[in-house]
Amino acid sequence: MVSEPNGARPTLEAVAALAGVSRATVSRVVNGGAGVRAVVQERVRQAVRELGYVPNSAARSLVTRRTGAVAVVIAEPETRVFSDPFFGRQLRGISRELAAADTQLLLMFVEHHADYDRIGRYLSAGHVDGALMFSLHRDDPLPAMAERAGLPTVYGGRPGWAGADRAPRPLYVDTDNRDGARQAVRHLLDRGRRRIAVITGPLDQTSAVDRLDGYREALGTPEPDPRLIADGGFTAHGGERAMAELLDAAPDLDAVFACSDLMASGALRTLRARGRRVPHDVAVVGYDDLEPAAWADPPLTTVRQDVEEMGRLMARLLLRLLDPRKDLRKGEGAGAGTDGAEGTGGAGMDSGDTDSAAGAEVADAADAAELAPVITRARLVVRESA
């Protein structure tokens, strides 16, 4: 017995009649409630399949007090998001994890300052069960909005917004940006480079601050030559412009650490235009190890962070926050494809030994009384540019 494509929708009562149970029993099975024997559950599920019954989402929300949807809020304009492969990789990880949990993804951008009001109203209106937020800036109001709404939230990146130190400890996923930068600069020092410049991201974001701090630590000086520091805004055009500024200010530089692969690609373009050979005249190291790094000319030495896995970890932690009974070590994709994820503190392990380490670490943290932030390991990948 299957419903006609254009006929009336099968009802809960029809499922109950076919399964030989009460409407309340069907509701408990469909909405994941407890207290129904396995043999009865199977009869109900068989009736659902035969009738092609699809639960009414509004009615289901009244029963479960859940919408089955999660907001993914990126504090950047959509043009930036769709032009930077970093965001695509992170969204792919988030999407796969949410899809495996039958949870819908609602994507939101901050194009203009007025968008904050719109996003805040939406998040506080009960349309989603939780939120994933990343690419936040120091003065970003989004975390305060989520807190006021009482909305379970996981952040991408170390908290650095105003008031983060006063609020309860936020739950977040990040990579060890400081150590990744140290690895990049030490590699250049080991290659005999001594005038090493850095192209930073916006310094109102913690990832950019941490990578600049790692650069300083590797050089062994708290105050490097300011002529060797330029902001590239985490964009290819910004990297191109910043490299030109650096060459004008310090023409004797012999290496550059660009704090993203996009900025490194822009730097390579400027170096080529200025007649500087890479790596003979100027060595270049990037950060991220996204696909364009291997396609660069020459192929880009860079610091790998597993961006897709970081997205999966964010989604997995939020799902665990929404349902404390959920076992993160079960289900499709749990712990797969990691590149060195760690528990709190970021003490590292080599990437080659971590095919399932991240999922286990996160599950261990989730099984504790309190969920904890997750720091993943960064790892240098040496190619021809340095």
C-alpha positions in Angstrom: 0.0 0.0 0.0 1.8 3.1 -1.2 0.4 6.7 -1.4 -0.3 8.1 -4.8 2.1 10.8 -5.9 -0.6 13.5 -6.1 -3.0 12.0 -3.5 -3.5 12.8 0.2 -0.5 12.5 2.4 -0.4 9.4 4.6 -1.3 10.4 8.2 -0.1 9.2 11.6 -3.4 7.5 12.0 -3.0 5.5 8.8 0.4 4.3 10.0 -1.1 3.4 13.4 -3.9 1.4 11.7 -1.5 -0.5 9.4 0.9 -1.3 12.2 -1.9 -2.2 14.6 -0.8 0.2 17.3 -1.9 3.5 18.8 -1.2 6.9 17.4 0.8 7.7 20.4 3.1 4.7 19.9 3.7 5.7 16.3 4.6 9.2 17.4 7.1 7.9 19.9 8.8 5.7 17.3 8.9 8.4 14.6 10.2 11.0 17.0 12.8 8.8 18.6 11.1 8.4 22.0 11.8 5.5 24.4 9.6 2.9 25.9 8.6 1.0 22.7 9.5 -2.7 22.3 11.9 -3.5 19.4 9.3 -5.7 17.6 6.7 -3.0 17.8 9.2 -0.4 16.5 9.9 -2.6 13.5 6.2 -2.9 12.7 5.8 0.8 12.8 8.8 1.4 10.6 7.6 -1.1 8.1 4.2 0.7 8.0 6.0 4.0 7.5 8.0 2.5 4.6 4.9 1.0 3.0 2.8 4.1 3.2 5.6 6.5 2.4 4.8 8.5 5.5 6.9 11.7 6.1 6.5 13.3 9.5 5.2 16.8 9.6 8.2 18.9 10.6 6.1 21.5 12.5 4.3 18.9 14.5 7.5 17.0 15.1 9.1 20.1 16.5 6.3 20.5 19.0 6.9 17.0 20.3 10.7 17.0 20.2 11.3 20.8 20.8 13.9 20.5 18.1 14.0 21.9 14.5 16.5 19.5 13.1 18.4 22.4 11.7 21.7 24.1 12.5 22.8 27.6 11.5 26.3 28.0 10.1 27.3 31.7 10.4 30.4 32.9 8.6 31.3 36.5 9.6 32.5 37.4 6.0 30.8 38.6 2.8 29.7 35.8 0.5 32.1 37.0 -2.2 35.0 36.2 0.2 33.5 32.9 1.2 33.0 31.6 -2.3 36.4 32.8 -3.6 38.4 31.2 -0.7 38.8 27.4 -0.8 39.3 27.4 3.0 35.6 28.0 3.5 34.5 25.5 1.0 36.6 22.8 2.7 35.3 23.7 6.1 31.7 23.7 4.9 32.2 20.3 3.3 33.3 18.8 6.6 30.4 20.5 8.4 27.8 19.4 5.8 28.9 15.8 5.8 28.7 15.5 9.5 25.3 17.1 9.8 23.9 15.1 6.9 25.0 11.9 8.6 23.0 13.0 11.7 19.9 13.9 9.5 20.4 17.6 10.4 19.9 20.4 8.0 22.4 23.2 7.4 21.3 26.8 7.2 24.1 29.1 5.8 24.3 32.7 6.8 26.8 35.5 5.8 27.7 38.9 7.1 27.6 41.1 4.0 26.9 44.4 5.8 26.7 45.6 9.4 22.9 45.6 9.2 23.0 41.8 8.7 23.9 41.4 12.4 20.4 42.4 13.4 18.8 40.1 10.9 21.0 37.1 12.0 20.4 37.9 15.7 16.6 38.0 15.3 16.7 34.7 13.4 18.9 32.9 15.9 16.8 34.0 18.9 13.5 33.0 17.3 13.9 29.3 17.7 14.4 28.5 14.0 17.5 26.4 14.7 18.8 24.0 17.4 22.3 25.4 17.5 24.9 27.4 15.6 28.4 27.0 14.2 30.3 30.3 13.9 33.7 31.0 12.3 35.9 33.7 10.9 34.9 36.0 13.8 36.6 39.3 14.4 37.5 41.0 17.7 34.5 43.3 17.7 32.0 40.7 16.4 28.6 40.8 18.2 27.6 37.3 17.1 28.9 35.4 20.2 27.0 37.8 22.5 23.9 37.2 20.4 24.2 33.5 20.7 24.7 33.7 24.4 21.7 36.0 24.9 19.5 33.6 22.9 20.8 30.6 25.0 21.7 28.9 21.7 24.2 26.0 21.9 27.2 27.2 19.8 30.5 25.9 18.7 33.1 28.3 17.3 35.8 27.9 14.6 38.9 29.4 16.0 40.3 30.4 19.4 38.0 33.0 21.1 39.3 36.5 20.8 36.2 38.6 20.7 35.4 41.3 23.4 34.1 39.6 26.6 35.2 36.1 25.7 37.3 36.0 28.8 34.3 36.8 31.0 31.8 34.4 29.6 31.7 30.7 30.3 34.4 28.9 28.4 33.3 28.7 24.7 33.4 25.4 22.9 35.6 25.7 19.8 37.8 23.9 17.3 41.1 25.4 16.1 44.5 24.4 14.8 47.8 25.1 16.6 48.5 28.3 14.6 51.4 29.4 16.7 53.3 26.2 16.3 52.5 26.0 12.6 54.0 29.4 12.1 57.1 28.4 14.1 57.6 25.4 11.9 57.4 27.5 8.8 59.9 30.1 10.0 62.3 27.5 11.4 62.3 25.8 8.1 63.4 29.0 6.4 66.0 29.6 9.0 67.3 26.1 8.5 67.6 26.8 4.8 69.9 29.8 5.7 67.4 32.6 5.2 68.0 35.5 7.5 65.8 38.4 6.2 62.4 36.7 6.6 59.3 38.8 6.1 55.7 37.9 7.1 52.4 38.6 5.4 49.7 38.5 8.1 46.0 38.2 8.1 43.7 40.8 9.7 45.1 41.2 13.3 41.6 41.4 14.7 41.3 37.6 14.2 43.1 35.2 16.6 44.4 33.0 13.8 46.4 35.9 12.4 47.6 37.0 15.8 48.8 33.5 16.7 50.6 33.0 13.4 52.4 36.4 13.8 53.3 35.4 17.4 54.7 32.1 16.1 56.8 34.0 13.5 58.2 36.3 16.3 59.0 33.3 18.5 60.8 31.4 15.8 63.0 34.5 15.0 63.7 34.8 18.7 62.8 38.5 19.0 59.6 40.1 20.3 59.9 43.1 18.0 61.0 42.1 14.5 62.0 44.7 11.9 58.6 46.4 11.2 59.6 46.7 7.5 59.3 43.0 7.3 55.6 42.8 8.4 52.6 43.5 6.1 48.9 42.8 6.3 47.5 40.8 3.4 44.0 40.4 4.7 43.9 36.6 4.0 43.2 37.3 0.3 45.2 36.7 -2.9 45.0 40.4 -3.9 46.1 41.4 -0.4 49.1 39.1 -0.6 50.1 40.6 -4.0 49.9 44.1 -2.5 51.6 43.2 0.7 54.5 41.6 -1.1 55.0 44.7 -3.1 55.1 46.8 0.1 57.6 44.5 1.6 59.9 44.6 -1.4 59.7 48.4 -1.5 60.5 48.6 2.3 63.1 45.8 2.5 64.5 45.0 -0.9 67.1 42.7 0.7 64.6 40.3 2.1 65.3 36.6 1.2 62.2 34.8 2.4 58.5 35.4 3.2 56.1 33.5 5.4 52.6 34.2 4.1 50.0 33.3 6.7 47.6 31.7 4.1 48.0 30.0 0.8 45.9 32.6 -1.0 48.2 35.4 0.2 51.2 33.2 -0.8 49.8 32.9 -4.3 49.5 36.7 -4.5 53.1 37.0 -3.2 54.4 34.6 -5.9 52.7 36.8 -8.6 54.4 40.0 -7.3 57.8 38.3 -7.0 57.5 37.0 -10.6 56.6 40.5 -11.8 59.6 42.0 -9.9 62.0 39.5 -11.5 62.6 37.7 -8.2 63.2 33.9 -8.6 61.5 31.6 -6.1 63.2 30.0 -4.1 66.6 31.2 -5.4 66.2 34.8 -4.6 63.2 34.7 -2.2 61.8 31.5 -0.5 58.1 31.4 0.2 56.1 29.4 2.7 52.3 29.5 2.9 49.7 28.2 5.4 46.6 25.9 4.9 47.8 23.3 2.3 44.6 23.6 0.2 44.6 22.3 -3.4 46.0 25.5 -5.0 49.2 25.1 -3.0 50.3 22.1 -5.0 49.3 23.8 -8.3 51.3 27.0 -7.6 54.4 27.7 -9.7 56.6 26.6 -8.1 54.6 24.2 -5.9 54.1 25.9 -2.5 55.8 24.8 0.7 53.1 25.3 3.3 51.7 24.4 6.7 48.9 21.8 6.6 45.8 22.1 8.7 43.0 19.6 8.0 40.3 22.2 7.3 37.6 19.7 6.4 38.2 17.7 9.5 38.0 20.8 11.6 34.6 21.4 10.1 33.5 17.9 11.0 34.8 18.3 14.5 32.8 21.5 15.0 29.6 19.8 13.8 30.3 16.7 15.8 30.8 18.7 19.0 27.6 20.7 18.5 25.7 17.5 17.9 27.1 16.1 21.1 26.2 19.3 22.9 22.6 19.0 21.6 22.3 15.4 22.5 24.5 14.3 25.4 23.6 10.7 24.8 25.2 10.7 21.4 28.3 8.5 21.1 30.7 10.3 18.8 32.7 7.1 18.1 29.7 5.6 16.2 28.1 6.7 13.0 29.3 7.5 9.5 32.6 9.3 9.3 33.3 9.4 13.0 37.0 9.9 13.3 37.8 9.4 9.6 40.2 11.4 7.6 41.9 13.3 10.4 45.2 15.0 10.2 46.4 15.2 13.8 43.5 16.4 15.9 44.1 16.6 19.6 42.2 17.1 22.8 42.5 20.3 24.8 46.0 21.8 24.8 47.2 20.7 21.4 50.1 18.4 22.3 50.8 17.1 18.9 51.3 13.8 17.1 52.6 13.1 13.6 49.9 13.2 10.9 50.8 9.7 9.6 49.7 8.2 12.9 46.3 9.9 13.2 43.9 8.3 10.8 41.4 7.8 13.6 42.9 9.8 16.5 40.8 12.9 16.2 37.5 11.1 16.5 38.7 9.1 19.5 40.1 12.3 21.2 36.8 14.2 20.6 34.8 11.3 21.8 36.9 11.0 25.0 36.3 14.7 25.6 32.6 14.4 24.9 32.3 11.5 27.4 33.8 13.7 30.1 31.5 15.7 32.4 32.2 18.9 30.4 32.9 19.2 26.6 36.2 20.7 25.9 37.7 22.8 23.0 39.7 20.8 20.4 43.1 21.9 19.0 44.4 20.1 15.9 48.0 19.7 14.9 49.7 21.8 12.2 52.3 20.1 10.0 54.9 21.6 7.5 54.7 20.3 4.0 57.9 20.9 2.0 57.7 21.6 -1.7 59.8 23.6 -4.2 59.1 27.2 -3.1 61.3 27.0 0.0 
